[in-house]
Amino acid sequence: MLLLAHLAKVQGLKGEFLLHQIMDEPEKLKTMTELVLAPPDMVLDHAAKASSPAFPVHVRSFRWHQDRACVAFEEFSDRTTSEPYKGWALWRPEDHEELEAGESFRHQWIGCEVFMQGEKIGEVLRLDPTPMGYDMVVMRDLRKGRFGQRDIPYIKAWFSLDLPNKRIEIDPPEGLLELDRI
């Protein structure tokens, strides 16, 4: 399942939630089906379907409120019924998402081996979004005499991806992976 957002707080008397969004386009919630609400400590990312105490929800309305996504669910009629779910996580089965050519999910990168000029130099730990609009590839450095993590901006021209085989070839600018040595 894919984590879409967390319910930040209840907005108004109609039981709407302001979102801490993780998804890129929260307005798509208006047309999404198969949404699941789960407690914040319940991780569903490898689950095929939700189990108790998680439960399905249906979007009643969506709007923007002061540049934040605001959503109401059919299951909650007012502020009183919504309030106990503040902080809960909104999920959706991954197989319901349609990716365009060249797109991938962040979790597909985790564990990929990273190569530079054919030599294995690390493995991907995660992708972190940045305010600049691109992801930061966080790599465990496996080069001889090195340790720790390296952050590599995901600039498409620097990366050659083979996600089905968990292999990434990078060609970053000279010195980018040596910034900790300066």
Buried (B, 14 or more C-beta within 10 A) or exposed (E): BBBBBBBBBBBBEBBBBBBBBBBEEBEEBEEBEBBBBBEEEBEBEEBEEBEEEBEEBEBBEBEEEEEBBBBBBEBBEBBEEBEEBBBBBBBBBBEEBEEEEEEEBBBBBBEBBBBBEEEEBBBBBBBEEEEEEEBBBBBBBBEEEBEEEBEBEBBEEBBEBEEEEBBBBBEBEEEBBEEEEE
